[in-house]
Amino acid sequence: MHQPRTCSLDFIGTSTTRNLNPRSKEPESLSSEKVNGKIKSPTSNNTTGSQYLERVKKKIVDKMDLVFERCLAIDTDFPLCDSPVWVFGRSYSIHYDLDELRRTVTSCLWLTYRKNFPSIGDTGLSSDKGWGCMIRAGQMVMAKALHMRHLGPDWHWASHVRSPAYLQIVSLFADTQTALLSLHQIAESGASLGKPVGSWLGPNTVAQAFKKLLVTESTALDLELFIAMDSTLIRSEVKRTCLVPQGGLTFQQPHTFSTTFNTPRPSPKWKPLLLIIPLRLGLSDLNPDYVPAFMAVFEVPQNIGMLGGRPNSALYFIGYAEDEVLFLDPHTVQQAVTIGCKIFETEKQADESYHLEKPGRMPFAAMDPSIAVCFYCKSEEDFDSLCSKLTEKFSSTPLPLFEICERRLQDWIPNTTSLVKSTSSSSNTTRTVSLSPTQSWTNLSGPSSKVVGNSNFHRRHSNSSKSAGNSPAGSSGRPSDGDDEEFEILG
């Protein structure tokens, strides 16, 4: 812990009588008096001059400490706390691991607004300022997944590093029409989902745009993107996707590099997984009951952050400290650059524009309720460990962020009038129950009623209504999304 800042006030002596009350209009000789060589306070006949000055000194020191603390808090990237700071599933101590913590943050690719890049198609747009922040946050998630896959969790960036794998990863996000994961490609992929180029995208739409891009390019990246919808993670579906045999895959270099490399898989039978789970955790405000579950997610080693932000302002969440969430903010406009092979000084400076040392932080309560949690699983065992740890952690939280199931239940879609049949225990008659769209289909009266559908759906949005002051839901019975996006599944 830092020591409080002290100030010596020994210059305030008893040899000179001072009026310490600036509002006093009396002469100094009347506002204080000497008794046997000591200053006597006019407010107390029993207070000696030395005691009076000690009180004054203490007040001044306290004020200086307060100002010092506030200035220090603004200047620091992490709060001064004894509890651990969690970033990407690892815990750090502010007192002992600060340098390592900053290296971890600096090693992330920081994707921000850029300007003066080639136009996106025929739109004439040469900057994404004001509309591309969620795309940039999505790029940071994808860059972190590729970092884990081809560089490893212990790899750290430095200004002199020229790792071929690192340079290839950065080149994927160049602001050109030809780069695989560029702003251009993602914006046009979003346009095919009904979001015109230049419009703000939500977390789910960005994830779906990446999914479309990786349908044909996942082999080149050796990364499988799985999006778990309906706030439910189905383990069997993930395994069916990632256990498909994929032989002889390599991560190819661009023609600008003279050497080749091959990144071996941790598990030959498992395609490395980027798992994204879009969620809606409130109507207009985040339900505070979800905060413990957020902390639990940040503490699992497979976590690679979250797509989210403040209302209408996207951020990339990377961890938390005490009651604050840590993030990388894309809302900085920089010149479009090309890193190339990082040989020339201009290329080195361009590379440095993709990194920063200090993350931002804000209270959990300030988060927008539309979010997408992200995980990277290098093997089947890693995925099983993730599911086990989340199940265990969610069991001790007020509300879990999502459900984890082994297999999908029989699909059931609530309509305006849903028919649920139950057999009476005293006869063979059939009872028909009609539900309105906003009624729960999980709490039907009668001992023989059969529960159908996702039981977490109604509970989740019931709590969401509570957090948003019981705001009315939409006509479909589900809360309307603040980012005006539907949680659709790509066909």
N, C-alpha and C positions, 0 to 999 in steps of 0.2 A: 504493500500500500504506500502511496505517496505521502510524504509528511506535509502537514499544513504549513503554509507560508507564514513566516513570522516577520514582524517589523519592530525594530528597536525604536523606542520613543524616549530614550534617555535624555534627549535634548530638552524635554519638558521638565524643567527643574523648579525649584522653589525660590531661586534667587530673583526671579522676575515674576510679578503677579500678572496673569493673563485672564482676560475675560473669555471663557470658553462658551459663553452663551451669545451667539451672534445676534439674537433678537433683542438682547438687552440694550436699552438706551441709556442706562445709568452709567456714570463714570466707573472705571474699573475700581476706583477706591471705595465705591459704594456697593459694588456687586460682590466683593469679597473683602475679607479683612484678615490681618495678621494677628495671631494670638500666640505669644511666646515664640515667634519665629516660624510658626506653621500657618498654612493657608486653611482658613475655615470656610466651608461651603455655606452659602446663605440659606440653603435648603435644610441643613441639618446642623445643629449646634454641636452634635456629638461626633461628627465625621471629621477626621483629621485630613490635612492637605494631601498626605501621601496616599491614604485610602481613596480619596476622591480622584486623584490622578490615575491610580491603578484601575479604577472603574472605567475611566475615559480611555485608557490605553487598551483595555480589554474590548471595549466596543469598537474601537478603530481596527484592531487586529481581526475581530470577527467579521467586520465588513470587508476587509481586504481578503480574508479567506473565501468569503462568498463570491467576490468578484473573480478571484483566482480560479475557483472551482468552475464557475460558469465559462470562463475563457478556455479552460482546459477541456471542458466537455465539448465545446464547439470544435476544438482543434484535433481531438482524438477520434480515431476510427472505430474504436471499441469502447464500451463503457468500462469504467474502473470497478470491477466486481470480483468477489472471491469465488463465485460459482463458475463452472466451466462454460466456455464458449463453444458452441457446436457448429461446425461447417462441414458440409458434405459427409455427415456420418462420423466425424472425428471430433474429439473433445480437446480443447486447448485451454491452457491457463494464461490469463493476461499477464501474470507476474513472471512466468517462466518461459512461455512459448510464443511470445508476441512476434518475434522475428519469423518463426516458422509459420505462424498464422498469416502474416502479411505475405509471405512467399506463396502460400496456398492461394490467396486471393489474387495476387499478381499473376499467377500462372494461368488463370482463367482467361479465355478470350473475351474481351470487352467490346461488344458490337454496339455501335451507336449510330445516330443519324449521320448521314453523309451528304455531301453536296457536290455538284458539278460532275456527276457520273453520266455515262451514256443514257439516253432516254429509254424508258421502259416501254418497249414496243413503239406504237405511234401515239402514245399519250402526251409526249412532250415533257413528262416529269423527269427532272434531273436531280431531285432531292426528295427525301422521305420525311423531312421535318413536318411534324404535326400529325402524321398518320401511320408511320412505320414502326412505332415503338414496340408493339407486340411481336411484330415480325423479327425485330432485332433481339428481343428477349428469347424468342423461339430459336433463333440462330445460336444464342449462347448455350441453350440447353443441348442442341445438337452438337456444338463444338465440344462441350464437356463430355458427352457420350463418346465422341470420336477420340478425345483425349484419353479417356479410360481404356478404350479398346486398343489404340495403337501406340500410346505412350506410357500408359500405366498410371496408377494413382500416386506414385511417388515421384513422378517426373515434375521438375520445376523449370519455369522459364527464366531466362536471363538475357540481357541485351546482347550478349555475344553468342548465344546459342544458335546454331544453324542445323538443327536436326532435320533430316529429309522428311521424316513423317510429320513433324510439326509444320514445316513449310508447305507441305501438301495440304494439310488440314486448313491452314489459313487461306490457301488459294481457293478452296471450295466456296468461301464466303466473299470473294471479291465482287465488287459492285459492277459486274458486267453481265451481258446476256448469256455468255457461254459458261460461266461458273455454275456448277451443279446446284449449290445451295445458296445462290445469290438472292438478294432482295428482288431482283427482276423475276427469277424463276418462281419464288414463293408468291409474289404478288399476282402473277399470271395464273398460278395454280389456285390461288384464292378466288380469282375472277371466275374460274370454271365452277366454283362452288357457290356462285351467286354474290360474291363480294367484289365490286368493281375495283380496279386498280386505283389506289389513292384513297380508299376508304379504310377506316379503322377496323381491325380484326380482333376477335376475342380469342381466348386461349384454345378453345376447342377447334375453331376454324383454322388457326395456325397449325395445330397438330394434324388436322386432316389434310392441309395443304402439303405438309411434309410427307404424309403417308402417300399421297398421289405421286410425289416426286420419287419416292423410294420404291414404288412398285416395280420399276424397271432398273433402278440403280442400286438396290440394296446389296446385290452381289458385289458390285465394285467397292462399296464401302464396308462390306462384311458386317452389316448391322441390320437387325430386324426391328422394325418399329411396330409395336402393338398398342392400340388404343382401347382401353377398357371403358365401355360406356355404361350408362345407367347406374353409376356409383357402385359397380360390382366388378370384382376381379374373379374371373373363372379360370382356375388353375389348369384344368384339362385343355381349354382352348389355347392358352399360352403355350403349353407344352406341345400341342399338336402343330403349332406354327413353328416353333424353334427347333424341334427335334427332326425336322425334315432333313435328310442327308444333303449336305452341300460339299462336294469334293473339289479339291484343287482350286480353292478361292484364294486370291491374293489381292492386296491393296495396291493398285497400280500407281506408278508415279507419272506425272506429266512429262512431256518431252523436254522441258527445260532442265531436268536433272539428268546427270550423266550416269548415276549409279542406280541400281535397283535394290529393292528390299522386299522382304516377305514377313508379315506379322503373324506368327503362329497363333492359332486359337488355344485358349486355355483348356477347352474341351472339344475334341474333334466332332462329337455328335450333337453339339449344341451351337446354334448360331447366336452370337452375342446379342442381347436383347436391350432395346430402349423401350421401357414401359411408361406410357403416359396415361393418367387417369383424370379426365376432366370432371370437375365438381362444381356444384352450385350450393353454397353453404349459407344462404340467407337471401332475402329479397333485395334490400338496398344496403344493409349493413351485415357484417360478419357476425354470426351467432357466437358469442364469447365462450359457449360451452365446447366449441371445437378447438380452442387454443391448446389444451393439453395434448390433443391428438396431433396437432401441428408439430409440437415439440417432439413427440414420439417419432414422427416421420423423419424429422431432421436428424435424429439420433441413430438411425439404422445405417450401416455402412454402404448399402446399395443406393442411398439417396443421392441424387445429383441436382437437387434444387426443385424449384417450383415456378411455373409460369403464373403470373398474377400482377398485382399492382395496387395502386390507389384507384378510385373511380376515374375512368377515362384516362389513366396514365399507367402504362405497363411497366413492370419491373421484373427482374430476375432474382428471386429469393434464393439465398444460398445457405442460410443457417439462422441461428438465433443466439442472443445473449440476454439472460434474465427475461424480462418481459418485452423485449424488442426483437424484431425480425431484421436480419441483415440482407442487403440487396445490392445488385449492380444496376445502375440507372443508365438507360440508353439515351436519355434526353440531353445529349451534348452533340452539337453539330460540328463535324470535322470534314476536312477535305477528303474526297475520294482518292485512294492511294493504291499503289501496287508494290508488293513486297519482293516478288521475284525470288532470287536465290539469296537475298540479304547480303550482298557483297558490297555494294556502294553505300555511301553514307546516307543518301536519300532513302534507300531501301531500309536501312537500319532505323532511321527516324520514323519511317512509315510503320515498321513493325512495333515500335514503342507506342504508337497511337492505339494499338489494340490491347493495351494493358494499363491497369491502374492499381495503386497500392491500397487505397482506403475505400472500403465499401460504405454505403449509406445505411442508416438504420431508422426504424420507426416503430411505434407500438403495434402490436398485433391487431388492436381494435381498429386501426386505420386501414386495414387491408380491405380490398374489394372482395365481395363474396364469390365472384367467379374466378376459379383458379384451376390449375392442372398440376398435379404432383407427378414427379418424374423419378424413375429409377433405372439403374443400369445393372444387369445381371450377366456375368461373364460365363456362367455354366448352369446346368440344371440344379446342381447342389446349391449354388448361390441363390437361385430363384426360390427353391424350397426353404432356404434359411430366411429369406426376406418374408415369405408368407408366414412362417412360424413366429418370427419376431414381431411382425405387425399384429398378428392375432393376439399374442401375449400382451403387447403394449396397449392395444385398443381395449382389451378386457378391463383395464383399470382406468379408463378415461370416461368422462361423462357421456360423450358422443364420439363414436368412431367416424373417421372421414368417409369410409366406404366399407363394403362387405367383401369378404373373401370366401368363395365357395369352391368346392371341388369340381362340380359340374353344374351346368345350367338347368334350372327348373323348367318345366313346361311353360312355353311362352304364353303370356296372358296379357292382352291389351285392354285397358279400361275404355269403354265406350260411354255414350250418353246414358244408355240403359244397359246395365250389365246384369246378366242372369246368373245367379248362383243357386244351385240346387242342393238341398240337404234332405236326408231321409229321416223321418220322425222315428224315435225309438219305440213308440207305441203302435205305429201303423206303417203301411207301405206307401202312404201318400207322399207326394213330392211338393215341397214348399219352394216358391219362387220369390226371390228378394230382388227388388229393383233399387239400384244405387244411382244417385246423382254423381256428376263428375267430381265434386268436391268432397264426397263422403269417403270414409275409409272402407276398403274392402277386406281389411285384415281383422276387424273386430265385429263380426256379425253375431247377432244374438242367436242363441240356440246351442244346445250341447253337441249337436252333430254337424254343425257347420264346418265346411272345409275351407281352410285358409289358402288362398291362391295369390299369385303375384309376388312382388318384392316387398316384404314387410318393412324394409327400411325406407321405402319411398315416402309413405305417408308420415312416418315418424320424422324423417329429415325435414320435410317441408312444413310440418306442424311446428317444429322448433324454429324453422326459418321465419315463419309468420310471427312467432313470439319475439324474435330478435328485431324485427323491423316494425314493431309497434302495431302488429295485426293488420298490416296493409293488405288490401284485397288482392286475391290471386286473379290470374287471367281467366278467361272464359273456359279454358281447357282444364282448369283445376290445378295447374302447376304454375309456379311463380314465373313471371316474365323476366327474361334475362336482361340485365342492365346493359350488356353490350349488344343486344338485339341479335343474338345468334341462336340457332337451334342446334341441339346436341344430336345431329344426324349421324348415321353410320354410313360410310361410303359403301356402295354396292360392289 
